[in-house]
Amino acid sequence: MSKERARRRAERLAVLEKEKAARARKVARRQRRREVVRKLTPRVGRPGRIYRSSTRERIGMALVPLLAIAAVWLLVPDVPLRIVLSIMIVIALPVLVVLVRGRRA
């Protein structure tokens, strides 16, 4: 009688081990699939630092140089000097943005 119980218990344990192994494989497969999907899907949100600026800051970064160029074209009488000053404003714009917003912004 005890040999029969031991045999049945061994069969039950073998079945449980098989189910546990199957569950572990299923979980591992699901995790691998999730990792692959996570790597392949594009991230939501905008990477980069310039996009962290507010709408007002972006408008200001576009409007201030345009106003400066307009002032140059209205106040400076010499056309070659106007062109040179306009080019200098456009070239100096990234430097001014960094100085105004800070390096870490």
C-alpha positions in Angstrom: 0.0 0.0 0.0 2.7 2.5 0.9 4.6 1.6 -2.3 1.5 2.5 -4.3 1.1 5.8 -2.5 4.8 6.6 -3.1 4.4 5.8 -6.8 1.3 8.0 -7.1 3.0 10.8 -5.2 6.1 10.5 -7.6 3.7 10.6 -10.6 2.0 13.7 -9.2 5.3 15.4 -8.5 6.5 14.6 -12.0 3.4 16.1 -13.5 3.8 19.2 -11.3 7.4 19.5 -12.3 6.4 19.3 -16.0 3.7 22.0 -15.5 6.1 24.2 -13.6 8.7 23.9 -16.4 6.1 24.7 -19.0 5.0 27.7 -17.0 8.6 28.9 -16.6 9.2 28.6 -20.4 6.0 30.5 -21.1 6.9 33.3 -18.7 10.4 33.5 -20.2 9.0 33.5 -23.7 6.6 36.3 -22.7 9.4 38.4 -21.2 11.6 38.0 -24.2 8.7 39.0 -26.5 8.1 42.1 -24.3 11.7 43.1 -24.5 11.8 42.8 -28.2 8.6 44.7 -28.6 9.9 47.4 -26.2 13.1 47.7 -28.3 11.3 47.9 -31.6 8.6 50.4 -30.6 9.5 54.1 -30.9 9.5 56.0 -27.6 6.7 58.4 -26.9 7.9 61.9 -26.3 10.5 64.1 -27.9 14.1 63.3 -27.2 16.7 66.0 -27.1 17.0 69.2 -25.0 15.6 71.8 -27.3 12.1 70.4 -27.1 12.1 70.9 -23.3 11.7 74.6 -23.9 8.3 76.2 -23.4 6.3 77.6 -26.3 7.2 81.2 -25.2 10.9 80.4 -25.3 10.6 78.9 -28.8 8.7 81.9 -30.1 11.2 84.2 -28.5 14.1 82.2 -30.1 12.5 82.7 -33.5 11.1 86.3 -33.0 14.1 88.1 -31.5 16.5 87.4 -34.4 13.8 88.3 -36.9 13.2 91.6 -35.1 17.0 92.2 -35.0 17.3 91.5 -38.8 14.3 93.8 -39.4 15.9 96.5 -37.4 19.2 96.1 -39.3 17.3 96.4 -42.6 15.4 99.4 -41.5 18.1 101.4 -39.7 21.3 100.6 -41.7 21.5 102.5 -45.0 24.3 100.5 -46.7 23.0 97.2 -48.4 26.3 95.2 -48.1 26.5 96.1 -44.4 22.9 95.0 -44.0 23.7 91.6 -45.5 26.8 91.1 -43.4 25.0 92.1 -40.2 22.1 89.7 -41.0 24.5 86.8 -41.6 26.2 87.6 -38.3 22.9 87.5 -36.5 22.1 84.2 -38.0 25.5 82.7 -37.1 25.4 84.1 -33.6 21.9 82.8 -32.9 22.9 79.4 -31.5 25.5 81.0 -29.2 22.9 83.5 -27.9 20.4 80.7 -27.3 23.0 78.8 -25.2 23.9 81.9 -23.3 20.3 82.9 -22.5 19.0 79.4 -21.7 22.1 78.0 -20.0 24.2 75.0 -21.0 22.0 72.5 -19.2 18.7 73.8 -20.3 
